[in-house]
């Protein structure tokens, strides 16, 4: 049996001129494409106006990208980015935070609900979060291909050795490998896929969308609850987290888990969801 897995995947699929087409971007795009098809099924199931879907996609993508970028800049390195605000716009250099993306989506759905659907935000969230678990899993697989966001050293047989000098290696240097580490990208991807399956079951099999906020609350508990525990074996993203009792990702997850519990309680207080066949 192997003691570890040596990971030598190239982040780029191929190059066109000076531009790279990366696995991360492809995974993100596939997730959004499948998510769009799932939302189309929801629209048909409920007989909703087709024009609302395109607006939802635009609002969601803008909220995700803007929120994730600002979240990284303001949660993890505020001093640097406030002193160099032009760097905030260099999104191609990396630096996205899932908690910021979540806040960005919440703000985007607020405007979507006011300007497009004229329905409650929970009405939109109960639909939007169903494919979001799949998209989040695809993003974590992209992180795996990028040799980033991995965990502490481990002697477990599924530990991954990642390339530490990735840029130099891609330029022809000999690879320098990390110690075998927890592949936390895969841990999170697995949790998000389970969340996706639960939300699909709740929406399409149990019609839980009729209890507004239930699917949204379950999603928040599953995603941010799993994120909280996985952070215990994940490397800190910034040096300032080293002395913290809980790291930034964990502190940011707690309010989302509590909010999820409240939304589930609120949805169920007028009667239990029927889960029998």
N, C-alpha and C positions, 0 to 999 in steps of 0.2 A: 504494500500500500504506500502511496506517495505521502510524504510528510507535509507537502505544500504544493501549491499550484503556481507556476511561473507564468505571469501574464505579460505577453509581448505584443498585444494588439496595437495596431497603428490607429490613432484617432481619425485619420483621414481615409476616406474610401478611395478618392482619386483627386487629382489636381487639374484645374482648368486655368492655364496661364499662371497667375500668381495667387489665384483663389482656390482654397481647399473646400471640398465637399466632405463634411465630417459626419461620422456616425451619429453624433449628438444631434445635429440638425435634422438628419433623416429620421431618427427616433422620435423627435419632437413633432415633426411633420406627420408621421404615420399616426401617432397618438391623436393629433388634432383631426386628421381625416376620418379615422374610425369613430372618434367622438362625435363628429358632425353627423355621420350616418346614424348613430344611436339616437341623437337628438331628433333627427328627421323622423325616426320611428315613433318617438314620443309625440311629435306634432300630429302625425297621422292618427295615432291612438286617441288623442284628445280632440282632434278636428280643429286645430289651431291655425291661424293665418300663416301661410308659408313665408311671407315677407319678414315675419318676426325672427326667423332663424338666422338670416344673414346679419341682421342688426345685432343679435345676441353674440354671434361669432366675432364680429368686429369689436364690440364692447369688451368681450372677454379677453381677446388677444391683446388689446391695448392695456387693459387693466393688469393682465398677467405680466407683460414685459416691463411696463413702467413701474409697477409696484415691486416686482422682484428686483429690479435694478436699484431703485431708491431704497428698498429694504436693506440690500447689501451695503450700500454706501452709508446709510444713516445708523443701522444697527451695529455694524461690524467695524467700520473705519470712518466715523464721522469727522474726526479732526482732519484727516487727510483730504477727504472730498470737500469739506466746507472751505478748506484752504485752497483747493484746486478744483473749483466747480466744473471746469470744462471737462475734467476726467470722468465726470458722471455720464457723459454722453458716449464714452468709448465702450459701448456694450460688447463690442467684438473682442475685447481683451479679457472678457470673463468677469464673473462677479454677479451672481443672482441669488437672492434669498427667497426660499419658498414661503416663509411667513410674510414677507413683503408682498409676494405675488398674491397671497390670499387676501391681504388687506386691499390690494389694488383691485382685485375682482369684486370685493364687497362694495367698494366705491363705484366701480363701473356698473354693477347691477343696480345700485341706487338710481343712477341716471337712466339706465335702461328701463327700469320700472316706471320712472316718472315720465319719460319722453316717448317710449315705444309701447310697452304692454299695458300700462296703466293698471297693473295688478301688483300684489304685494311682492316684496323682495323674496320672501320665503317661497312663493309660487315659482319664481325663477330658480332659486337655489336648489330646490328639490329636484329639478331637472338637470341643472348644470353639473351638480356633483356626481351624478351617476357615471358619466364617462371620465370624470376627472381623475379617479383612481388609476385608470388605465394610462392616461397621459402622464401622471406622476411616475408610474412604474417605468414607462418608456424613457423619461428624463433620467431616472437613476441608472438605467442601462447605458444611456449616453455618458453619464459620469464614469461608469466602469470602463468604457472605451477610452475615456480621456485620462485614465489613471489618477482620478481625483476623488476626494471625499471618502477616503477609506478609514479603517479603524485602527485600534491599538494592535500591537504585536500579539500574536497568538501561536500556540503550539498545536492547535486543532488541525486535523488533516485537510480541511478545506480553506486553510489560510492562503492568501494570495500574496505573491511577491510582485509588487508593481515597479515600474521603471521610474526611478527617482529623478534622473537627469533626462527627462523625456525630450526636451527641445534639442539638447546636444546629441542624444541618440538618433533622433530623426535627421540630424545633420551629418551622421556617419560615425559618431563616437561610440565606444563600447558602452553597453548599458550598465548602470549602477542600480542594483535592485534594493528595494526596501527589505526589511525583515518581514517574514510571513505575517500578514496582518488580516484582521477581520474584514471580509468583503462587505462592508456595511451598505454598499450600493445594492447588493443582491438581497440583503436582509430587508431593506426598505422596499425594494421593488416587489418582493414577495408579499409583504404586508399590504401594499397598495393594491396588488392584484386581488387579494382576498377581500379588501374593502370594495373594490370594483364589483366583484361577484355578489357580495351582500347587497349592494345598492341596486344592482340589476334585478336581483331576486325580489327585493322589496318593491321596486317600481312595477315590473312587468308581471310578476306572479301574485303579489299581494296587494297591488294598487295602493301602496302606502302614500302615494302623492295626494290622496284624498285627505290625509291628516297633515296639514301644512307644517313643515319644519321637522317632521320625523326623519325623513331620509337625510336631510341636511345635518341634523343632530348626530345621527349614527355615523355619518361620514366624518364629522369633526372628531368624534371620540376615537374612531378607529385610526384615522390618519395621524392625528397629533398625539394620541396615546402611544401608538407604536413608535412614533418619532421620539417621544420623551425617553422611552426605555432604551432604544437603540443608541441614543446619544451617550449612554454610559460606556460604550465600547468604541465610540467614534472619536477621532482626533479633533482637537479644538481647531476651529477655522482661523482664529486670531490669537496672538500671544496673550492679550489681556484676559482671556478666559481661563488661563492656567490656574489662577488663584481663587476661582469662584467655586462655591459649593455645588452649584448647578451651572452648566454652561449656558450661553445665550440662547441656543436652540431650545433648551429645556424650559428656561424661564418664559420664552415666547410661546411655547406649546401649552403651558398650563391654562392661560385664559381661554384658548380655543377649546380645550377639553371641557372646562367648566361650562362654557357657552353651549357646547354640544349636549351636555347632560341636561341643561335647562330647556333646550329646544325639544329634546325627547320627552321630558316630563310634561312640558306644555302641550305637546301633540297628543299624548296619551291620557291626559287627566280627564277627558270626557268619555273615556272608554278604551279598553284594550284592543290592540290590533289583533285580528283573527289570523293565527298562523297555522291552524289546522288545515289539512287538505280537504 
